[in-house]
């Protein structure tokens, strides 16, 4: 899911025309060594925090059906995670960096969700909204100075970007449907008598299903007062 969010953000920024203007878009950590090797205007989208949104956690499992309505498995609910990115611009002049950051901010605040056409992989399969919040209120996470200290660099202008995305639940496949009835056989008696051929279990009052057992087609009895199409009530 994390790499799919990365790809969605990349597509979002590409759609805004940033790469067309010769700007590199990377997801590298903006360390001191990395900045020294940079040789082109660059936007860095650095993921530095992943935390589950426990308020959205759900329990249970939902059925999955095939085209014929048959249950083919069960899937647990998705779990939501908050991904926090540090978005920075890198050029040779602070004025150019601020201009790039302004363009990025305009792109990110244009919508509070990632457009569905930019969902890939499991995000596209789930079809759930991926929420965005750029330069929002402060959170209980690490401060900007702490992040820059950990990166070994100097504090500079940056956009805090938070993304809430679902991680698909675990899927349990269903076994094949039962097509045969149970057959009960008795064990040999103590005096050496052989066991009988066995008998097929069925409900009291039901007709003999024959050699095919419960796999044979049989007419379904309707409840009192119900009728089939084109027929009288029973």
N, C-alpha and C positions, 0 to 999 in steps of 0.2 A: 504493500500500500504506500509506503514512504516514497519509493522511487516513482510511483504513479502520480503522487502529488508533485514531486519535482518536475515531472514531465508536463503536468498541467500548468504549473507556473511558468515553465519555459515557453510553452505555446502561448500563454497569455501575454508575456512580454514580447515575444516575436510578433504576435498579432498587432501590437502597438507600434511596430516599425522600428524597434531599437536596433536590431541586427542589420537592418538595411542601411543604417547610418554609420556602419563600420564599428559598432560597439560589440565587444565580446561579452557573452553571457555565460558565467560559470557558477558552479556550486562548491567551489573550493573554500577552505578556511582562509580568511585574509590574514595570514601570519606575516611576520616581518620578512622572512625569507621569500614568501610568495610575492609580496609586493615589490621586492627588489628585482624579481625576474619578469615582472609584467612589462610588456612593451607596446600595449595598445589600450585605448579607452575600454574600461571593463566595468561590468555590473556583477558584483558578487552576491549570491543568494546563499547564505551559509546557515545550515540547520544546526542549532546548538542545544535544542531542548525538545524532549518528547515526554508527554505526560498524559495519562488516561483521564478522560472526563467521566468520573465515576457517577455523576448525576444522570447520565444517559444509559447506564448499564441495565440490562434486562435479563431475565431468566427464561427458561423453557426452551422449546424448539418448535419450529414451524415445518409443516409437511411440504415436500416438493412433489409435483405431479408431472407426468408425461403428457403427451398430446391427447391420450385417451382417458386422462383423468386418473390413471393408476398411480398410487404412491410409490415413488422410487427412492425416497430418502427423507431425512430430517436434517435441518440446519439450525444451529443455535443463533440467537440474535447477534448482529454485528456489535463490536465494541468501538467506542469513539475515542479518538486521541487528538490532543492538542499539540500541534507542531509549531515551534517558534523559530523564525528565521531572522537573521541579521542581514539586512540589505544595504550594501554600500556601493558607492561609485568611486572609480579610480581613474584619474587622469593626471596630467602634469600641472594643472592649475585648479585651485579651489573653486573658482567661478564655474568652470566646466563641470566639475563634480556636482555642484549644486544644481546646475541646469539638468544634468542627467537624473539626479534624484527627484527633481520636480516632475520630469516626464514619467519616471517609474511610479511616483506617488499618484499622479493623475490616472495612470493605468490601473493601479491597485484599488483605488477608491471608487472606480467607475461602477462597480457592483459589489455587493456583499457576499456573493457566491461565485464559485468558479463555474464558468459556462459549461453546460453539459457536453457540448461538442469537443471540449478539451479533456474529458474524462477518458481514461484508457484502462484496460485490464479489468481488475475487480471493481474499480470505481464505476466503470461503465456498466458492468453486470448488475451491481446493486441498484443503480439508478437513484441514489440518495444525494442530497445537496451537500456540497463541500463548501463550508463557510469560510470567509476571509475577513480579517480585520487588520488594517494597516495603520500604524502610528496611533493606536488606541490608548486608552488609559493605562496607567502603570499596573503591573501584576505583581504577584508574590514571588516571581522568579528572580533569577540573578540580575543585578543591575548592569547597565552598559559598561561601567568602569570595570566590573568584575570580569565580564566577557573579554574585554580588550586586554586586561591583565593576563588572563589565561592564554590568549593568543600571542602574547609577547609583543604587542604593538601599542601605538599611541591612540588615544581616544580621538574619534573623528565622527562627523555627521553620519547618521545611519537611520534606517527605517526599521522599526520592529514590526514584523509581519507574523500574525498568528493564523493558523489554518486548523479547522476542525474537520477531520476526515474519518470515515468508518473503516474498520478492519473486518473483513468478512468472517462470519462465524465458521465453526467446524461442521463439516458435513458427514453424516452417517448414512451409508447406503442401505436401502431396504432389501431384504431377501426376495427371491421369486415368490409369486403368489401360490397358495396351496391349491392344487388341482385334484387331489385324491383324498378320499375319506380315510379315517383310521381303521385299521384292521386289528382285532383282538384275537390272539391265539393263546390257548391254554398250554401249560407245561405238562410234560408226561407225568402220569400219576406214579405213586410210589410202587405200585404193584406191576409196573412195566407197561401199562397201556399206552398206546401211542396218542399223541396230541391230535385233536381234531383239526380240520382245515382252517378253522377260525371263522369269524363272522364280522361283517362290516358294521361299524357303529352308525346309527342314524337316529333322528328324533322319533319319539313315540308317535305312531299313527302315520308316519311317512311311508310312501311307496318304496318298493325295492329299487335302488338305483341301477341295478343290473351290473354287467361286467365292467362298465366304465366307472362305476362308483359315483362319487359326487361330481365327477368331471362331466357326466352326462347332462345334457340340457333338460330342464324340467320347468313346467309352468309355475309361475309365481302366484301364490294366493294373495288376493287383495283384501284389505280390511273391509269390514261390513260398511255398506253405503258407498263404496268407491266403485267406479266402473271404468272399463277400458274405453279408449276412443272408438266411437261408432257402436258401442254396445250398451245394454241396459245395466243399471246398477245391480250389484250382487248382494 
